[in-house]
Every structure is written in structure tokens, then in C-alpha cells.
Amino acid sequence: MVAEKWNPNPGSGWTKRAKSLLSNSKIPAIRQVGVEWNSVGVVLRGQVHLYYYKQLAQELVRNELEDIPIFNEIEVVEHKSPQCS
């Protein structure tokens, strides 16, 4: 009988998959989104400038991790453009 290796973070495989998906995005802001495991599901954290990017990051992960709860805590922040003097 082979003993199972104890894993203190059972979601680490899912977070790695989610990070891989986001890091391969063509959108730089999505590549910066963080991924964590909260004992129930995958948590997405970070900041983006468009609500569309928030939704897109979530759907990229949701399509791959169909049965895993996704908690989208990505903030949409106002993009400040430099002012001309």
C-alpha cells in the first residue's frame, strides 16, 4: 500500500492551472491577476481598468475549472491618464 502524500493546500493544482491560464492571456492586466485557494475554491485578486477584463479573467478560469467555485475579488480601478500642462 502506498501512502498518500499529505498536501496542506489541496487547491494548489487548481491554482496552478488558473495562474497558467491567466499568464497566457494576451491582455497584460489579466496576466497580473493573482490566484489563491481559500479552502472552498479559487480566489482571483488584483486590479484591472475595465470591468470586461474582470469578467474575462473569471471566465477563462471558469471554463477550465468547471466544478470548482470561483471567487472574483478583482477590483476595477479608474485609469488615470497623464494630464497635459
N, C-alpha and C positions, 0 to 999 in steps of 0.2 A: 504494500500500500504506500502510495506517495503522499506525503504531507503537503497540503496546500500552503503556498507562501502567503503569509499574512500581509495584507495591504492596508495601511492606515488610511488611505484615501481611495475608496472603491470607485470613485468617479474619475480617477486620473486618466484612464483610457479615453473616456468621453471628452474630457477637457483637452487632451492632446489632439483628438480628431477635430474638435471645434476650432482650436487655435490654428491647426493646419489649414482648415478651410478658409478662415479669415485672413491668414497671412498670404494666401494665394490670390486674394482679391486684387482686381485692377485699380481699386479705389484706395488711395493711401490712408484715408481716415478709417476705413474698415480694417485695414491691416494693423492699426494701433489699438483696436478694441481688446480689452483683457477678458480672459475666461477663467472662471473659478468654479469649484464644486462646493455646494452648501449643504451637503448630506441628503438633499432631496432631488436636486437637479443641477443643471449648468446655469451659471450666472454670467451674463455679459455686462461688462462695465467699461466706461470710457466716455469720451466726448466726441461728438460729430457736429457738423454745421448744418446738416439737413435732416429733417425727420425721415426722409426717404432712405438715407444711409442707415439710420437706426433700424428701420423696417427690413432693409436689405440684409443687414448683418444677422438679424434674427432669423429670417427665412433661409439664409444659407445654412445656418446651423440646424434649424428645424427640419429641413429636407434630409439631412444626413442622419440626425439623431431622432428619428420619428417618435419613438416611445419614451424619450427622456424629457422631463419638464424643462422648459427654457424660461429663465427669469431675465427679462430685458431691463437692465438698470442703466442703459446708455443714456447720457444726457445730451440734449440738443442745445447747443450754445450759439449765441449770436456771433456771427463772423464780423470782426472789426477790421475794416479796411483802413489803410493809412490815409490820414487827412492831408490834403494839399494846402500849403501855406501860400 
